[in-house]
Amino acid sequence: MLEVLTRSERPDPAWIAAQLPSGDYRKIVLKPNWVQHEVSPDFPIRALVTSAAIIDATIRACLEKYPHAEQILVGDVPLQGCDFDLMLMQSGADLVAKNFADYKSPKIVFRDLRRERFELRNGFLTEIRTGGFGDPAGYREIVLDEKSLLEPVSASRERFRVSDYDIKRIQSSHRHGHHRYLFSGSVLAADLFVNLPKMKTHQKSGITGALKNVVGCNGEKAFLVHYLKGRPQNGGDEFPPDIAWPIELQVRVREALQKKSRAAFAALQPAWRAMKKLYGIRTEGTRENLGGKFYLAAGAWHGNDTIWRMVYDLNRIIRFAPADGGTLRDTPQRAYIAILDGIIAGEGNGPLQPLPVQSGILAASDNPFTLDLAMARLMGFDREKIPLLSHRTEFGNWSAIDDATLAKIDFLAPVKTFVAAPGWRGHIEL
């Protein structure tokens, strides 16, 4: 199933209700893209996160479609440094939460599902131990082991990385024959999962849509391998082969000091700023900067052969993991629908520095691969040049898309050719 609306300005609850699956669903999870609060007006909140209007319309559609629902949970696991309350206020989602706060049946809850939270000051992360975050239902370990798509690259486990997270914790979760994730208990308890992704470019995966949005269901990002340390000639995919040496040096220093020594981290900041200026390295993805020598690290380029594996693992979990965790089942464990927010999309150095595009797109599918293939087409990108999509046959049955649906996707007219993330420009455009 694939439905695409163009020239949309506001979501219609009746249209969303028509896309929702039929059934007597009692525990419903809405998963928006709430990755980060707005830190610069150059990259506005309207292009950064799922629209509050779409969240509101989806809640209303669920109330209409599922009169016996007991709970509707709206939640995400943002970046560790995200100011969750500020993000809700900036996006208007706080007002949506207030509008539904008095509902008793179903109970409608907005929740920060992070297991841990940090405050970012001058680039340094400090843990916050108090505040209203975390999943009251706890977290469930999911056991993939040899079935993980990371298994074929596990001989390089000492290279497994995700920026600004403890290397030992990453490697203890992923090694040869042993691959574990830590999912939100509330998400796994749902009998209907409503994915509400944002239509954006992504520096590590090329695009972020329905597939990538499921990353925000894992309670702790240290379980999520994003890239392999090093250059391709050394067995990694952290950097392009011709990366400038100051970037690699800065990454190694940051890796050594982040969350360990605030004083040393702060002392070296002026040196990094001077080095960036001297070598013309740009880190802010404004339109003026995107054409220059850009900071490409942490797998932020088209040669990243790792992140799609992790994303596929998580989509298998959302489809086949039981409520109590453990190993995957052979049959789907919850109903699924994805509704794409592309009314205002994001291009450029996404997902955190999106430049707004007035796309007017709303789309829905019961298959995340179908939705993301359509999204890539609408963005003017070649699906076979994006590893997140080109490896789809390795996922299994859920990625099977019939010829009629592929023809429908190919018939879609791109909104425009989106500006790809710096490490992907010139590689994925149609």
N, C-alpha and C positions, 0 to 999 in steps of 0.2 A: 504494500500500500504506500502510495506517495501522493500527497496533495501539496500544491504550491500556489500561494497567492502572491501577486505582484501589486505594486502601487498601494500597499497597505500603509495606513497612518496610525491606526489604533487597532488592537486585537479585539475581535468580536467573541464574547463568551459562547454564543450559539455555534459559531464555526468551530471553536475548540471542542465544545461538547460533542459535535458530530464526529470529531476525529478520535475521541476517547473510546477505548474498547468497551463493549457491553459486558455486564457482569455485576455481581453483588459484592463490590469491593469494600472492605471495612477499614483497612489500614493503608493509607495512601501517602506516598512520599513524593514531594515536588523538589527536584534538584536543579536550582538555577546555577548559573555561572556567577559566583560571588568571589572571584579570585583575589581582589585587592580593592582598597579604597582609592579614590582619586588623589594622586600626589602632585599632579601638575595640570593646569588648565589646558596645556597642549595636548593632553591625552584624557579627554573628558569622560566622566562617569557614564554618560549615555552610550559611549562606544565600548566601555570597559566591561560592564556587567549586564546581566539579563534585566530587561526593562521591568520596572515595578508594575506597569500597566499589564504586561503579559502574565506576571505572577497573579495579580488581582483577577484578571479574566479567567485564568486557569482554575483558581480556587472557586470562582462562581460557577464555572462549567462543571467542576466536580460535585459541588453542592446540588446542582440540577440533575446530574446523571446518576449520582450514587446517594440516594436519600437515606440509606442505612449506614453510611460511613460513620465510623467511630472516631477517627482521628485523621487530620491532614497535617503532615509535618512538612514544613518548608525549611530545608537545611543544606549546608555545604561545609566542606573543610577548606577554608581559604588558605592562602599562604601564611606561614607562621608569623609574619610581621604585619598582617592585615589588622587595621583597627575596625573591628566588625561593626560596632555601633555607629561609627562615623560613615562607614560604607552604606549601611542601611539608611541613614539620614540623607546622604548625598544622592542616593538613587531614588528616594521616596518610598522605599520598601518599609520604612518604619511606620509610615502612615497606613499602609496596607495592613500591617500587623495590628495597629491600633483599631482599625475598622472591624477586624474579626476577633478582637481579643475577648469579647464577651460571649462568643459562641460556646455552648456547652455540648451540643450534639450536632455535628462532630466538634471535637476540640481542635482548634487550629493553632498550631505552634510554629514559631520561627526560632531557629536554633543554630548556633555556632557549634559545629560538631567536631572541632579540633580537639585532639587529645592533649596538645601542648600549644602554648602561645608565647610569642616573643614580641618585645618592643624594639623597633629599629630607630637608633639614634646615630646620626652621622655614619651610617653604613654598618654599625655594630649592633648585634642582636643580643638582647638581655631577656632572660626568661621571666615571664609573668606567672605567678603561682595562684593569684586570686582573680575572681571575676566569673561571670556567667557563661562559661564555655564548657564543652565536653558533652558527650552523649550519656544521659542518665541510664540508658539501656546497656551501656558498656560497649565493648568491642569484641569481635569474634576473629580468632585466627582462622585463616583459610589456607588449606594445604593443597598446593598444586604439584610441588616436587617435580618429577620428570615430565609432567604434562605442561609445565610452564614454557612459554615461547622464549624465555631467557635461557633455557637449558642448553641450546646449541652454542651459546657464547659464554657458558659458565666456566670454561677453562681459563677465561680471563677475569675471574671473579675479583681478583685483587684490584682490578681497574674499575669495578662498579662504583658509580658516583651519582649523587644528586647534590647540587650546590648548597652549601651552608648547612649541611646535616652531617651528623657523626658517621664517619666512614666505617667504624667498627659495627655500628648498628645496621648499616646497609648490608655489609658483608655477612653478618650473622643471620640475616633473613634470606640471603640468596647465595647459594653455592651449588656445586655440582650435585644434582639429585635432591636438592633441598631448596624449595622456593615457597615462601610464606608471605601472606598479606594480612593486614589488620583492618577489618571492615567495621563500619558503624553498625551496631546492633539494631538500631532503629531502622536503618535502610534495609537490612536483611529481613526484618520482621514484616516489611510491607508486602501486601498481596498485589499492589499496583505501584509501579515505579514510573513517574512522569519526568522525563528528562527535558530540561528547559535550557538548552545551550545557546550561546551567543555566537553569531557568525563573525569570525575573526581570523586573521592570519596568526601564525604562531612561529616563533623563531626556532623552536626545536623540532616540531612536527609538521611544519608547513602551513597547516590549517588547524583550527580547533572548532569542533562542532559536537555532534552527539557522542562520538567515540571518546574523544579526549575529555569531555565533561565528566565522565564517570570517575576520573582521578580524584575528584572531590568527595568520594564516598569512603576512601581509605583514611582511617583516623589519624595516621602519622605518616608524614611524607618520607621519613627515613626508610620506609619499606619500598619506595618507588624508585627503581633504577632509571635514570634519565640518559646516561651516556657512559662510555668507557674512557677512562683517563688516557690522555696522550693524543698524538697525531696519528693519522692512518698508517704512516710508514713504520710506526712503533706499535701497531695493533690497537689503536684507540680511535674514537670518533668525537673526541672532545673539541678539537680544532680542525679547521681546514688544513691541508698540507702546507700551505704557504703563509700561515699565520705569523704576524709580526712578533718578534721575540719579547718586546715589552709587555704584550698581553699575556703571554705564557708566564712570564716572571710575576706579574701582578696576581694571576690566579693562584700560583703556588704560595705566594706570601699570604694571600687572603685565606687560603685553605689551612695554613698553619696557625693563623691567629684568630680567625672568626670564632666567637663564643669562648675564647680562651684568655686573651689579654687586651682589654679595652685600651690601656695606655699605649701599648706598642702599635695597635691598630690605628689609633688616632695620630700617633707620631709619624707614621708612614704615609698618611693621607696626602700631605702637601707634596711629597715626592711623586706620588702617583698622578696628581693633578699637573705637576710640571712635566712629567713624562708624556702624558696625553697631549699637552699643548705642543711639546717639542716634536712629536711624531705625527701630530694631526689625527689622533685616534678619537673617534666620536662615540659617545655612549647614549646620547639623547636622540630618539628617533623622530625628530621633527622633519618636515618635508625638506628643509634646507640641508639637513645633515645626512639624509639617507643615501645621497649619491657619493659620499666621501668614504674615507677609510674607516670602517665601522668595527666596533668591538665585537668580535665573534669568538665566543667561548662557551663552555658548558653544553656542547652539542648543538649550538645554535647555527646549524647549516644543513644543507641538503644531503650531506653524507652521513647524517645521524642514522645508524642502523640498529639502535637500541630502544629508543623510546616507543616505537610502534609495538615492540614485543610486550613491554609493560602494559601499554594501553589495551592490547588484545587480552592479556591476562585478566585485567579488571573487568572487561566486558563479558568475558566468560563467567566471572564471579557474579556479576549482577544478573546474569541469565540463569545460572545453574547452581549457585551456592544456597544451601538450606539456611533457615533462620538461625540455627544453632552453630553455624560455621562448620569447620572440618573440610572434608573432601567434597568435590563437586558431584552433583547428581547427573543422571543421564537425560532427565526431562526438565523443562523450564520450571522454575520455582516461584515465579511471579509474573504477572502481566507487565507489558512494557509499551510505552509510547514516547516518542520524542517530538517536541514542538520547538521549532527553531525560531529564535528571535533575530531576524535580519532586517528589521524596520530601520534601525540605525546600526550598521555593521562597522567593523574595524579593519583597516588595512595598515601596512607598514610593519613596524617592529612590535607586533603583538606577541604575547597576549597582554602585556603590561603597559605598552606604549602605543595603543591603537589610535590611528587617525580616523575620525568619523567619516562614514560614507552613508549618505541617505539612500539606502537600497530599496526600502519599501517591501521587503520580503518576509513572508510568514510561510513556513512549511511544516509538514507533519509526516511521520512515518512510524510504522511499528518495527522498523529495522534500522539500526544506526548506520549501517553501511550504505543503505539506500539514501538516507538523508544526507550523509556526508559526500557521497558521490554527486548528488544534485547540488549541494552547496558549492563544491569545488567548481562545477560547471558554471554556476551563476557568478562565481568570482573570476571566471576566465582562466582557470587553471586546468592542466592536464592531469587527470586522475592517475595515469600510469607513471607519472613522474614524482608522485608523493608516496613514500613508503607506507605511510599509514593506510593508504588505499590500495596500492599496487600489490600488497602481500595478502589481500583479503581471502584468497583461496586457502591460506594456511590456517584460517580461523576455524573453519568447520561449516556446518549446515546453515547457521544463521547468516553467513555472508553470501549464501547463494542467492543470486538475483537473476530473475528470468529475463529473456531477451526483450520482452515487451516493455518491462520497466527500464532497462538500459536504453531502449529506443526513446522512451519518454524523456529520460534524463538528457540524452544527446540532442533532443529537440528544443530544450530550454535555451533561451537566448541569454548570454551573460549580461548582468547588470552593467558591467564594465570590466576591464582587466584590472583587478585590484593590484595595488603596489604590494609585492611580496615582502616578507621579512628580509633584511639585508643579506643573510646567508643563503637565501633561496631565489633572489632576483636573477632573472635570466636563465633559470633552470626548470621552472614549472609552468610557465605561461603557455597557453594554447597557441 
